[in-house]
Amino acid sequence: MSEISRRVTLAWVAAAAAGPWAISSAEAAPDLPATWPQADLPPITLGGYGQDPNLVKPVVPWPLTLSPQQRGNLRTIAGLMLPADVHSPSAATMSIDAFIDEWVSAPYPQQQRDRGVILHGMEWLDAESQARFQHDFATASEAEHRAIFDDIAFRGRVKPGYERPALFFGRLRALVLAGFYSLPEGFSDIGYIGNTPSLEPYPGPPKDAVAHLNAALTKLGLKTVS
């Protein structure tokens, strides 16, 4: 586990699960390519919180399941998906791997569906890197990482036969975004200022928001606001 506590990552998971970036993984899966891992994963057998968790002394009832190498690969992937820019740091520096480890280790149906997609997908990345470059994904260069991702990252441009890896990439990208935009750095990146107390008299909504509301009210035949 990184320096982030389990309680922090659980709060992170809860925020991401309620947010718009945690898209459904219920897409129909394409046929399995010959190179896609097909071994069954060990089941998560421990239960979740149940219906009456102890909120005074909360505990995490399930263990984390990702290996250090898997966590390292996730940091690399997060950094490629969301590199540093003038607004925010690289996602590789933000412990996105801790969030995803908590997510795929949880015993709930959504997380367990994602667990299969993510773990098999990372196994596929190693096999694909070995086939192309004769070393695993962790030791591949950034150019080699990008060469693999270019075949699976763009809707409408997926390399034939790579449809299942593209589904993995899309789901992992959604989880990286969910983690990133559940953090203060993500809030800042999109200019979100919610949950910030105002010490001044409330100035009212901005003019563009009022204009947008009035346009919608007019379309519905309702009285506008000033």
C-alpha positions in Angstrom: 0.0 0.0 0.0 1.2 3.5 -0.7 1.3 6.3 1.8 -2.4 6.8 1.3 -4.5 5.2 4.0 -7.2 2.6 3.3 -9.8 4.9 4.7 -8.8 7.6 2.2 -8.9 5.3 -0.8 -12.3 4.0 0.3 -13.6 7.5 0.4 -12.1 8.0 -3.0 -13.9 4.9 -4.3 -17.2 6.1 -2.9 -16.8 9.5 -4.6 -15.8 8.0 -7.9 -18.7 5.5 -7.8 -21.1 8.4 -7.5 -19.5 10.5 -10.2 -20.0 10.8 -13.9 -16.7 9.3 -14.8 -17.4 5.8 -13.4 -19.1 4.7 -16.5 -20.8 1.3 -16.8 -18.8 -1.7 -17.9 -21.8 -3.5 -19.2 -20.8 -3.2 -22.9 -21.1 -6.5 -24.8 -17.7 -8.1 -24.9 -16.3 -8.9 -28.3 -15.0 -12.4 -29.1 -11.8 -13.4 -27.3 -8.6 -13.0 -29.3 -6.3 -16.0 -29.1 -3.8 -13.9 -27.1 -6.3 -12.8 -24.4 -5.8 -14.4 -21.0 -8.6 -16.9 -20.3 -7.6 -18.4 -16.9 -10.1 -17.9 -14.1 -9.1 -15.4 -11.4 -9.2 -16.4 -7.8 -12.5 -15.4 -6.4 -12.9 -12.6 -3.8 -14.6 -14.5 -0.9 -14.6 -12.0 1.9 -17.8 -9.9 2.3 -18.2 -6.2 2.2 -19.5 -3.8 4.8 -22.8 -5.5 5.2 -26.0 -3.6 6.2 -24.8 -2.3 9.6 -21.1 -1.2 9.4 -19.4 0.2 12.5 -19.1 3.9 11.6 -17.4 4.7 14.9 -14.5 2.3 14.4 -14.6 1.6 10.6 -12.5 -1.2 9.3 -11.9 -2.4 5.7 -13.1 -6.0 5.5 -11.3 -7.0 2.3 -7.5 -7.2 1.5 -5.9 -5.4 -1.4 -5.0 -7.8 -4.3 -2.7 -6.1 -6.8 1.0 -6.9 -6.9 3.7 -4.2 -6.7 4.4 -4.7 -10.4 0.7 -4.3 -11.3 0.6 -1.1 -9.2 3.7 0.1 -11.0 2.2 -0.6 -14.4 -1.0 1.3 -13.4 1.1 4.3 -12.4 2.8 4.2 -15.8 -0.5 3.9 -17.7 -2.1 6.7 -15.6 0.8 9.0 -16.5 0.4 8.2 -20.2 -3.4 8.8 -20.1 -3.1 12.0 -18.1 0.3 13.6 -18.4 1.3 16.7 -16.5 0.3 20.0 -18.0 0.1 23.7 -16.9 -3.0 22.9 -14.8 -2.2 19.7 -13.0 0.4 17.1 -12.2 0.8 13.8 -14.0 -1.7 11.2 -12.8 1.3 8.9 -12.3 2.2 11.0 -9.2 -1.3 10.9 -7.7 -1.6 7.3 -6.4 -4.3 6.4 -8.9 -2.9 2.9 -8.5 -4.0 2.9 -4.9 -7.5 3.9 -5.9 -7.7 1.2 -8.6 -6.3 -1.5 -6.2 -9.1 -0.6 -3.7 -11.7 -0.7 -6.5 -10.8 -4.0 -8.1 -10.3 -5.7 -4.7 -13.7 -4.8 -3.3 -16.2 -7.7 -3.3 -19.2 -6.0 -5.0 -20.5 -6.9 -8.4 -19.4 -3.8 -10.3 -15.9 -3.9 -8.9 -15.6 -7.7 -9.5 -16.6 -7.3 -13.2 -14.0 -4.6 -13.5 -11.4 -6.8 -11.7 -11.6 -9.4 -14.4 -11.3 -6.8 -17.2 -8.4 -5.0 -15.6 -6.3 -8.0 -14.4 -6.7 -9.9 -17.6 -5.9 -6.7 -19.5 -2.7 -6.0 -17.7 -1.7 -9.6 -18.3 -2.4 -9.1 -21.9 -0.2 -6.0 -21.9 2.8 -8.1 -20.7 2.1 -10.7 -23.4 1.7 -8.1 -26.1 4.9 -6.3 -25.0 6.8 -9.6 -25.0 5.5 -10.5 -28.5 6.4 -7.1 -30.0 9.5 -6.1 -28.0 10.8 -9.2 -26.2 10.3 -7.7 -22.7 7.4 -7.2 -20.4 5.4 -4.0 -20.2 7.2 -2.7 -17.0 10.5 -2.5 -18.8 9.2 -1.3 -22.2 10.0 2.3 -23.2 7.4 5.1 -23.4 7.5 4.8 -27.2 6.8 1.1 -26.9 3.9 1.7 -24.5 2.4 4.2 -26.9 2.8 1.8 -29.9 0.6 -0.7 -28.1 -1.9 1.9 -26.9 -2.2 3.4 -30.4 -3.8 0.2 -31.5 -6.5 0.1 -28.8 -7.0 3.6 -27.5 -9.1 5.4 -30.2 -12.7 4.5 -30.9 -13.1 3.8 -34.6 -9.4 3.2 -35.1 -9.0 0.0 -33.1 -6.7 -2.5 -34.9 -8.6 -5.5 -36.2 -8.5 -8.3 -33.7 -7.8 -5.9 -30.8 -11.4 -5.3 -29.8 -11.2 -7.0 -26.4 -7.9 -5.1 -25.4 -9.7 -1.9 -26.5 -12.5 -2.6 -24.2 -10.0 -3.1 -21.4 -8.3 0.2 -22.2 -11.6 2.0 -22.3 -12.6 0.7 -18.9 -9.2 1.4 -17.3 -9.3 4.9 -18.8 -12.7 5.5 -17.1 -11.3 4.4 -13.8 -8.2 6.6 -14.1 -10.5 9.6 -14.9 -12.8 8.7 -12.0 -9.9 8.7 -9.6 -8.3 11.8 -11.0 -11.5 13.9 -11.0 -12.3 12.8 -7.5 -9.2 14.5 -6.1 -8.5 18.2 -5.5 -6.1 18.3 -8.4 -8.9 17.1 -10.7 -11.4 19.6 -9.2 -8.9 22.4 -10.0 -8.3 21.1 -13.5 -12.0 21.7 -14.4 -12.4 24.8 -12.3 -14.8 23.0 -9.8 -15.2 25.1 -6.6 -18.0 23.2 -4.9 -17.8 22.4 -1.2 -16.0 25.7 -0.7 -17.4 28.0 1.9 -18.1 31.6 1.0 -17.2 34.2 3.6 -18.8 37.0 1.6 -22.5 37.8 0.9 -23.8 35.4 -1.8 -23.4 37.3 -5.1 -26.1 35.2 -6.9 -25.6 33.0 -9.9 -23.5 34.2 -12.8 -25.2 35.9 -15.7 -24.5 33.1 -18.2 -26.1 30.6 -15.8 -29.2 32.8 -15.5 -29.3 33.2 -19.3 -29.1 29.4 -19.8 -31.9 28.8 -17.3 -34.1 31.5 -18.9 -33.6 29.9 -22.3 -34.7 26.6 -20.9 -37.7 28.1 -19.2 -38.8 30.0 -22.3 -38.6 26.8 -24.3 -41.0 25.2 -21.8 -43.3 28.2 -21.9 -42.5 29.1 -18.2 -41.9 32.4 -16.6 -38.2 33.5 -16.7 -36.3 34.7 -13.7 -34.4 38.0 -13.2 
